[in-house]
Amino acid sequence: PLDEQDTIWYVMDEFGSRVQHSDQPSFKFTLFLDSTKGIAYTLMWPLVQVDCEDEATRDYVMGAGDKDLRSTRLLPWFYRDVTALLTNKPLPPRTMDDLDSEGRCDEIIGVEDEGVDDIGTVSCTGPWTVYTDMELLKSFMTLAEFSFTDDMDSADIVWIAGHFRNFSELKSCPHRYVNQFPFESVLTCKDLLARVCQDDAVNDDGDRRGPDWLPLSFNLLLELPQFARAFQLREQQSKDNYWIVKPWNMGRSIDMHVTNDLVKIIRLSETGPKIASQYITNPVLFCRDDVGHVKFDIRYIVLLSSVKPLVLHVYNVFWLRFGNRPFTLSNLDDYETHFTVMNYGDSQLKQIHCHDFIPMFELQYPDYKWHNEQAALYEVICAAFKAGTCRDPPNSIIPFRQARAIYGIDMMLEWSFGMLIRSS
């Protein structure tokens, strides 16, 4: 399972570590895992005729054919100023071929955006039958209006944790609802969320790509040279250069890193598709009596019931998540300082109900009323969904009368020039 995967770095032995880089290597190196013994080896074999006393070399960035990409990925070994060398060209429009090449699966739509109101009502003479693979839903949904079935084809509502891809099959079952919208990955995948919410072209100084509430972000699979250029420009201008690096589509803070080291970020890009977003270095903190001033974030539960017109509903209960150690930038590898997801593993979980949090927040920040801050957070949520529903597929969620979907949206508050602003 993805949530059990981890990246392991290793150092080769004395011989392997001494093999130098060459753009015309004489040997190729690759990892070989003996699953029967649980041991990994590095295999090497010659690519050309090698004579006695010829030097063994390898390509440190094998597979990186583009000139700018090779220059960037070689920076950990041959560090230099690339701000004048690397291009700052915008990305081409995303197509379905891009999604395929990035390891994603097609969605079989069979429905088209007709530009009409997609709110539909379905009548049901008895209890709604629900097919689900989620045990929590089976355990806690006890209303008499619903019953469960193990047959997806006979269900009125399909509510699953995995991806639903074949929307075309629902055309023959107009009475059936599903808990996902076509192409909703534009908002649920971190790279696509950044892509639809920010401009394609970065400003010349690398400071802004889209709305103020979205941290400056780069797709490290497609934009690594642009990121390196922006990083070095910011470094030369003595600007904040802390970044959080995240896998595109994993949660629970798995394989996420906070760093201000360009070399580390470049190497992290080798361990799977990732996005680098500017780290919030001046967050609004919450004073815990037992710890001190810690980071916190807010999770809102949002129901999307229609795309055209766009209709959103926000649950009036929100969740608070807190760091367990006082916030500081002195130790970027300390999980309980920089992350707030504590309900997995052995970390202490601090829980405060939202109704208790509001007066505590206003006591700590008397110049700010929570209802004003929440109204601004709602505006950010609306802006994100507008960005994710205003284009053609696959760059946008499209209307689908038989879809209703619930999303968890995590947000933070930060200070900027003495003012409180909101970030997604």
Secondary structure as the mmCIF struct_conf table of DSSP 4:
data_model
#
loop_
_struct_conf.conf_type_id
_struct_conf.id
_struct_conf.beg_label_comp_id
_struct_conf.beg_label_asym_id
_struct_conf.beg_label_seq_id
_struct_conf.end_label_comp_id
_struct_conf.end_label_asym_id
_struct_conf.end_label_seq_id
HELX_RH_3T_P HELX_RH_3T_P1 LEU A 2 GLU A 4
HELX_RH_AL_P HELX_RH_AL_P1 GLU A 14 ARG A 18
HELX_LH_PP_P HELX_LH_PP_P1 VAL A 19 VAL A 19
STRN STRN1 GLN A 20 HIS A 21
BEND BEND1 ASP A 23 GLN A 24
BEND BEND2 SER A 26 SER A 26
STRN STRN2 PHE A 27 ASP A 34
TURN_TY1_P TURN_TY1_P1 SER A 35 GLY A 38
STRN STRN3 ILE A 39 PRO A 46
BEND BEND3 LEU A 47 VAL A 48
TURN_TY1_P TURN_TY1_P2 CYS A 52 GLU A 53
HELX_LH_PP_P HELX_LH_PP_P2 ASP A 54 ALA A 56
STRN STRN4 THR A 57 ARG A 58
TURN_TY1_P TURN_TY1_P3 TYR A 60 GLY A 63
BEND BEND4 ASP A 66 ASP A 66
HELX_RH_AL_P HELX_RH_AL_P2 LYS A 67 ARG A 73
TURN_TY1_P TURN_TY1_P4 LEU A 74 TRP A 77
BEND BEND5 PHE A 78 PHE A 78
TURN_TY1_P TURN_TY1_P5 THR A 83 LEU A 85
BEND BEND6 LEU A 86 LEU A 86
HELX_LH_PP_P HELX_LH_PP_P3 LYS A 89 ARG A 94
HELX_RH_AL_P HELX_RH_AL_P3 MET A 96 SER A 101
TURN_TY1_P TURN_TY1_P6 GLU A 102 GLY A 103
HELX_LH_PP_P HELX_LH_PP_P4 ARG A 104 ASP A 106
STRN STRN5 ILE A 108 ILE A 108
BEND BEND7 GLY A 115 VAL A 116
BEND BEND8 THR A 125 GLY A 126
HELX_LH_PP_P HELX_LH_PP_P5 PRO A 127 PRO A 127
STRN STRN6 TRP A 128 THR A 132
BEND BEND9 ASP A 133 ASP A 133
HELX_RH_AL_P HELX_RH_AL_P4 GLU A 135 PHE A 140
TURN_TY1_P TURN_TY1_P7 ALA A 144 GLU A 145
STRN STRN7 PHE A 146 PHE A 148
BEND BEND10 ASP A 150 ASP A 150
HELX_RH_3T_P HELX_RH_3T_P2 MET A 152 SER A 154
BEND BEND11 ASP A 156 ASP A 156
STRN STRN8 ILE A 157 TRP A 159
BEND BEND12 ALA A 161 GLY A 162
STRN STRN9 ASN A 166 ASN A 166
HELX_RH_3T_P HELX_RH_3T_P3 PHE A 167 SER A 172
TURN_TY1_P TURN_TY1_P8 PRO A 174 HIS A 175
STRN STRN10 TYR A 177 VAL A 178
BEND BEND13 ASN A 179 ASN A 179
TURN_TY1_P TURN_TY1_P9 PRO A 182 GLU A 184
HELX_RH_AL_P HELX_RH_AL_P5 SER A 185 THR A 188
BEND BEND14 CYS A 189 CYS A 189
HELX_RH_AL_P HELX_RH_AL_P6 LYS A 190 CYS A 197
BEND BEND15 GLN A 198 GLN A 198
BEND BEND16 ASP A 200 ALA A 201
HELX_LH_PP_P HELX_LH_PP_P6 VAL A 202 ASN A 203
TURN_TY1_P TURN_TY1_P10 ASP A 204 ASP A 205
BEND BEND17 GLY A 206 GLY A 206
BEND BEND18 ARG A 209 GLY A 210
TURN_TY1_P TURN_TY1_P11 ASP A 212 TRP A 213
BEND BEND19 LEU A 214 LEU A 214
HELX_LH_PP_P HELX_LH_PP_P7 PRO A 215 LEU A 216
STRN STRN11 SER A 217 ASN A 219
TURN_TY1_P TURN_TY1_P12 LEU A 220 LEU A 222
HELX_RH_AL_P HELX_RH_AL_P7 LEU A 224 GLN A 236
TURN_TY1_P TURN_TY1_P13 GLN A 237 SER A 238
STRN STRN12 TRP A 243 PRO A 247
TURN_TY1_P TURN_TY1_P14 TRP A 248 ASN A 249
TURN_TY1_P TURN_TY1_P15 ARG A 252 ASP A 255
STRN STRN13 HIS A 257 THR A 259
HELX_RH_AL_P HELX_RH_AL_P8 LEU A 262 LEU A 268
HELX_RH_3T_P HELX_RH_3T_P4 SER A 269 THR A 271
BEND BEND20 GLY A 272 GLY A 272
STRN STRN14 LYS A 274 GLN A 278
BEND BEND21 THR A 281 ASN A 282
STRN STRN15 PRO A 283 PRO A 283
HELX_LH_PP_P HELX_LH_PP_P8 VAL A 284 LEU A 285
STRN STRN16 PHE A 286 ARG A 288
TURN_TY1_P TURN_TY1_P16 ASP A 289 VAL A 291
STRN STRN17 GLY A 292 VAL A 294
STRN STRN18 PHE A 296 SER A 306
TURN_TY1_P TURN_TY1_P17 VAL A 307 LEU A 310
STRN STRN19 VAL A 311 VAL A 314
BEND BEND22 ASN A 316 ASN A 316
STRN STRN20 TRP A 319 PHE A 322
BEND BEND23 ASN A 324 ARG A 325
BEND BEND24 LEU A 329 SER A 330
TURN_TY1_P TURN_TY1_P18 LEU A 332 ASP A 333
HELX_RH_AL_P HELX_RH_AL_P9 TYR A 335 HIS A 338
BEND BEND25 ASN A 343 TYR A 344
TURN_TY1_P TURN_TY1_P19 GLY A 345 ASP A 346
HELX_LH_PP_P HELX_LH_PP_P9 SER A 347 LYS A 350
HELX_RH_AL_P HELX_RH_AL_P10 CYS A 354 GLN A 364
TURN_TY1_P TURN_TY1_P20 PRO A 366 ASP A 367
HELX_RH_AL_P HELX_RH_AL_P11 TRP A 370 ALA A 387
TURN_TY1_P TURN_TY1_P21 GLY A 388 THR A 389
BEND BEND26 CYS A 390 ARG A 391
TURN_TY1_P TURN_TY1_P22 PRO A 393 PRO A 394
BEND BEND27 ASN A 395 SER A 396
TURN_TY1_P TURN_TY1_P23 ARG A 401 GLN A 402
STRN STRN21 ALA A 403 ALA A 403
STRN STRN22 ALA A 405 SER A 416
TURN_TY1_P TURN_TY1_P24 PHE A 417 GLY A 418
STRN STRN23 MET A 419 SER A 423
#
